Amino acid sequence: MGEVRDANPASSRDRTQGQAGMPSVVYLLGLTIFALTTSEFMVAGMMPALSAAFAVSVAEIGYLISLYALGMAIGGPLVTALLLRLNAPNKPALLVLLGLYVMGGVLAALAPGYGVMAIARIVTGAASSACFGVALAIAADLVTPQERGRAASIMLGGLMLAPVFGLPVTTAIEQGFGWRSSFWSVAVLAILAAALVAVFVPVSKSHIENGLSTELDALRRGRLWAAYATSGLIIGATFAAFSYAVPLFIDMAKLSPATIPTLLAAYGGANVVGNLVVGRFADRHTIPILLGGLTALALALMTFAVFAANSYLAVSAFLVIGIVGVPMNPAMVARVMRIAHPGPLVNTVHTSAITAGLALGAWAGGVGINAGYGLTAPLWVGFALALFGLLSLCTSPRPIDERLARSEARCGDERTMARRLPINRMRC
């Protein structure tokens, strides 16, 4: 009667995925994240030009970064919830969000004044946060549960590379062709990413089966919010130090301003290396990585604060922060995905928590300086946040959750599990 073929190609792909390696689409999603985060950082490289163009102070241009973060923290979950309410599959949802992002980028490039630019930053921030959530959901759907941390690390490699390559390139474009050209270049990059997504990313309906009500139920879990808190505290501790590192190195460590670009590039390189290493082990050793990383982060922040005037120790501590701070993202994502179904809203709220932590760390560090505690105050703030991060790990998954995670790894992803007999589905 001839060869019997698998009636479900997706099922066949699920069974062979672990052997075939990481799907190339995950790398494409990393390019998308690179485009989004380049826009987030680029304002920092063109503050004088934007200040002159809009006739406002540099501090007011700095608010554009805060407005982007505000759009991410609040607008992202709202946009994602709306798409879930409309039952939009992941791929069309990502294309809609990239389209919204491009519209915001074009509005920024054409902005006649500060007010329009502020609106554009809020729009692009909201679209960016929602894109993160949907892209992580797509990546989680493409790989087996035991590979989700690694897939997240590849995607988030775009985040690590944005300040290393994206920011210098957009700054160079601004200096050579004007600030509007920088915004146009990022909009074009986002259009390219959208075109590649349209052609190569497969359509998945898995999150329709786990729609808005399912994700809202997941958001009622206390342990999920404890995981969100850990992520926010890690990033808050990191950015409390990073936000004020430059004046600290110049004024206390007495480094030449000419050495700062090289130092920041080395920090970016440390981010990339740390992300690659953590991504390899995040799935199997999630909690140990978070525990060890937070301990190293706290010790590095304390060392930086105590020996800030010693250039060698200060630079060494700064690079350790670069290795163990932001690069813990894959483990943070793996922990969240272990506690709840990795849907777009769960992931987007996670992004919002991280953004809130970033804002908290930078703000609290500034409060410490303004209160008269000196440039090392942000480092002590970061140290305190890292300690609170360690406390938040007390709500790590219980043994039954660990068994569930191992069972999921054996059974494959949720789509394969859903096709099994009810008794097996309960066991898995």
Sequence and secondary structure as in RCSB ss.txt:
>XXXX:A:sequence
MGEVRDANPASSRDRTQGQAGMPSVVYLLGLTIFALTTSEFMVAGMMPALSAAFAVSVAEIGYLISLYALGMAIG
GPLVTALLLRLNAPNKPALLVLLGLYVMGGVLAALAPGYGVMAIARIVTGAASSACFGVALAIAADLVTPQERGR
AASIMLGGLMLAPVFGLPVTTAIEQGFGWRSSFWSVAVLAILAAALVAVFVPVSKSHIENGLSTELDALRRGRLW
AAYATSGLIIGATFAAFSYAVPLFIDMAKLSPATIPTLLAAYGGANVVGNLVVGRFADRHTIPILLGGLTALALA
LMTFAVFAANSYLAVSAFLVIGIVGVPMNPAMVARVMRIAHPGPLVNTVHTSAITAGLALGAWAGGVGINAGYGL
TAPLWVGFALALFGLLSLCTSPRPIDERLARSEARCGDERTMARRLPINRMRC
>XXXX:A:secstr
      S HHHHHHHHHHHH S HHHHHHHHHHHHHHHHHHHGGGSHHHHHHHHT  HHHHHHHHHHHHHIIIII
HHHHHHHHHHTT  HHHHHHHHHHHHHHHHHHHHH  SHHHHHHHHHHHHHHHHHHHHHHHHHHHHHS GGGHHH
HHHHHHHHHHHIIIIIHHHHHHHHHHH HHHHHHHHHHHHHHHHHHHHHHS    HHHHT HHHHHHHTT HHHH
HHHHHHHHHHHHHHHHHTTHHHHHHHTS   GGGHHHHHHHHHHHHHHHHHHHHHHTTTSHHHHHHHHHHHHHHH
HHHHHHTTT HHHHHHHHHHHHHHSGGGHHHHHHHHHHHS   HHHHHHHHHHHHHHHHHHHHHHHHHIIIII T
THHHHHHHHHHHHHHHHGGG   HHHHHHHHHHHHH SHHHHHTS HHHHHH 
